[in-house]
Amino acid sequence: MRLTTKGRYAVTAMLDLALHGGEGPVSLADISGRQDISLSYLEQLFAKLRRNDLVTSVRGPGGGYCLSRALDEIYVAQIVDAVNEAVDATGCGGTSTCQQGEVCLTHHLWCDLSDQIHSFLSQISLANLVERREVQQVSARQDARSGNTTTLVLSEA
């Protein structure tokens, strides 16, 4: 399966925003520091997320990003799709040129798997992820490491 860093980083950043956005906008610099993702890369991802109405930006001092809707209305597949990331298990990148320019014997099997993965990700919301104990534990560890004393907010955005 091909899910590149673009899709993984977008989901990670959105989950960080979901965990820390209960008290107002979250800066990309804060997300960058906690998640060890380059600030310039986050800027590119958030431009796409904003264009796809998953986040809103707030300008000025204390500005940053907020989720554009409730945690239970944003699904992992929407995030991956927003950054133009394909969930693709084929060896040809979905081009049907797997075997000397033609469809290979198992192409449709891998296409079906890709569809199943996308369907699976379409059922997982940010709310589902925020509720997971292991996600909360990792977030608490990252907050402690970065000196962030903000408490985890489990309310919906």
Residue, then its C-alpha position, 0 to 999 in steps of 0.5 A: m500500500r502506498l500512503t506517502t508522508k503527505g497523507r500521514y503527516a496531514v492526518t497527524a497534523m489534523l489529529d494534533l489540531a483536534l487534540h489542542g484546538g479546544e482553546g482556540p487557534v493552534s499555530l503551525a509552529d506548535i504542531s511542527g514542534r510537537q510532531d517534528i514536521s517541517l513548518s514549510y511542509l505543514e504550510q503546504l498541507f494546510a493550504k490544501l486542507r483549508r481549500n477543502d474546508l477541513v480547517t479555517s485560518v485565523r490571522g493575527p496575534g494568537g492566530g493559527y488554525c481551527l477545525s472547520r467542523a466537529l471532530d465527528e464530522i471529519y474523517v481520515a479519508q477526507i484528510v487523505d483525499a484533501v492533500n491529493e493522496a491516493v490510497d493505492a495498493t497496486g504496483c502501477g499506481g493505478t495506471s493499469t500498466c503493471q505488466q509491460g504496459e498492460v494490466c497484470l493478473t492481480h491488478h483488480l485484486w489490488c484495486d479492490l484492496s485500495d477501495q477497502i482501505h479507503s472505505f475503512l479510513s472513511q469510517i474513522s473520524l477525528a473524534n474516534l482517534v481523539e477518544r483512543r487511550e493510546v492517542q491521549q497517552v502519546s499526546a500527553r508525552q509530546d505535551a510534556r516534552s514540549g513544555n505545553t501545559t494545555t490539558l487535553v480537550l475532548s469536546e467537539a470543535 
